[in-house]
Amino acid sequence: MVMLPILVLFYQEQGLSMFQIVSLQAIFSVTVLLTEVPSGYLADVIGRKKSLIMGAILAALGLGIYSIANGFVELLFAEITLGIAAGFTSGADAALLYDSLLELQKEEQYQKIFGKYMAIGNFAEGIASILGGFLALISLRTPVIAQAYVYLLAIPVAFSLKEPAKKVYHIAEGNLKEILNAAKYALIENKEVKWLLLFGAFIGTSTFTVIWFIQPYWKEMNIPLEYFGILWALLQFTTGGFSIIAHKFSKKIRLLHILTFLVILDIAAFIAIGFYQALWGALIFFIFYMVRGIKTPILDDAMNKRIPSHRRATILSIQSLCMRLSFAIIGPFIGWIADVYTMSQAFYMAAAIFLILIGSTLIGLKKNKVV
């Protein structure tokens, strides 16, 4: 992600407001929402490798459009293409990993290995961010062009993957019926999966929402552009570091206590960043990235233990779908508050919204004795 540390600045250079910027991401989320569950089902049926290959090709195409786009409408076409690509890859990667371990009879190592998988991604993104920050000194479009070339590399990597033996992937029922059955299983029948899924969706929305306000915050604090990439890298290294050690927390601490701690950190960080509009306040953003690093391996492991293999990619896609849907509703609203009022008030409102949403899932988890 060479372009990520300056992406919001690139949007602003194209004349976009915070509402338009977050709306662009909301449209991306809606696109993912519309394609993710069907593509997750497709990954369960035809194989995760083919799904990831398709996603890689579409992602490279979307970034190609991005590199020449000007203004909201052209960026919108690029985001829709990337949204379809994300639909093909989301859930398929985690499902491929878990079922590969299942075939090797090493599924108990999923949490540890997935944490390393996340860490590698975050460290790679961090290194790329440093490069992107310096490329931005040439122009804000330069990292975007570089990003298009980077995404081309994902295509041969996707072709090199090995699919586990197809033991239970094939589903005889019609596509739509099985997708609805998987959704019914995840959101109604299995209470454990339901509350874990919703918790992951809502806390994922909170940490995803804050991403689009980090660069404007740094800009308001007059942080030089050349430091954007370095700071962004440090954020990714934070997530990567905590994702590596996340499995150690679950060995010593009850899942409910871990999740409660993550909620407290998340909400407190929103309040603190709204209250402390100062240069050192930028350090508070690291809390959100710590939460991201801990929650994903632990939650994915807890869910995978409760999901049958033939529905794994579909249900993981449903979780991501719920996250995208909630962001599509909440994100633009928070962006509008930042435009009309202040960024501090936007953070306070985010704290209130996510306290209600994530807090209610914690109550559901405890009430149903999931954790």
Secondary structure, DSSP 8 states (H G I E B T S, - for coil): -TTGGGHHHHHHHTT--HHHHHHHHHHHHHHHHHHHHHHHHHHHHH-HHHHHHHHHHHHHHHHHHHHH--HHHHHHHHHHHHHHHHHHHTTHHHHHHHHHHHHTT-GGGHHHHHHHHHHHHHHHHHHHHHHHHHHTTT-TTHHHHHHHHHHHTHHHHHHH------SS----S-HHHHHHHHHHIIIII-HHHHHHHHHHHHHHHHHHHHHHHHHHHHHHTT--GGGHHHHHHHHHHHHHHHHHHHHHHHHHS-HHHHHHHHHHHHHHHHHHHHH--SGGGGGGHHHHHHHHHHHHHHHHHHHHTTS-GGGHHHHHHHHHHHHHHHHHHHHHHHHHHHHHS-HHHHHHHHHHHHHHHHHHHHHHHHHTT--
